[in-house]
Amino acid sequence: MKKHIVLFTLTITSLLISSCGSDDSKTCITCNSEQTIEFLVCEESNGNASVNGENTGTQYALYLDGLVAAGADCGGD
């Protein structure tokens, strides 16, 4: 019986540890404006925006707000 409890505990522990791995997924949207061709803006894992793969060093929400304020159309329907 102790063997089953130890095995169960080890299984649960390993599942919990493996589910805490880093999530490298990105959120990306396509933007464009009258002055530019389409470009891809992504939120990196550190919270910064990247444009076409280049990190801007600026927080995603702030960067996106700036684009929209400048007249860019990002992710609109």
N, C-alpha and C positions, 0 to 999 in steps of 0.2 A: 504494500500500500504506500509506503514511504517513497518507493521508487516512482510511482505514478505522480505523486505530489511534486517531487523534485523535477520530473520530466515536464509536467504541466507548467510549473513556475519558470523553468528555463525557456520553454516555448513562448510563453507570454512575454517574458523579458526580451527575448530576441525579436519578437514582433514589434514591441514598443520601440526598441532601439532602431530597428530598420525603418520604421515609419517616421523617424525624426531626422532623416537625411535632408540635405539641402535641396531646395526646390529652385532649379535654375530656369523655370519657365518665365517667359516674357509676355507682356501684354503689348501688342502693337496695333497701331492704326495708320491708315494712309491719309496723308494731307496733301493739299495743293493750293496754289494761289494763282492770281493772274500773272505774277512775276516768275513763277517756278513750275517745273514739271512735278509730277507726283513724287512724294518722298515718304519713307517709312519712319515713323516715330515710335520708339519702344520704351517701356519702363523697364530698366535694368533691375537686377536683384538688389542693388544698393539704393534704389529709389530714384536714381538719376535718369534723365532722358537720354536716349541715343538717337541719332539721325543717320539713317542708312548704315548702321553699325558703329558709328563714331560716338563715343561718350561725350556729352556736352558739358558735364560737370555741374549741371543745373538740375534741381529736383523736377521730376516729371510733370507734376501738376502746374508748377510755376512756368515751366517751359511751354506747356500746352496752352495755358492761359495767354501767354505772350504771343504765341502764334495766332490764336484766334483774334486777339485784340489788334493784331497787325493785318488782319483780313484773310488769314488762311482758313480753308475749309478742311476740318479734320474729322473724319469718321461720321459725317452727316449722312442723313438718309437721302 
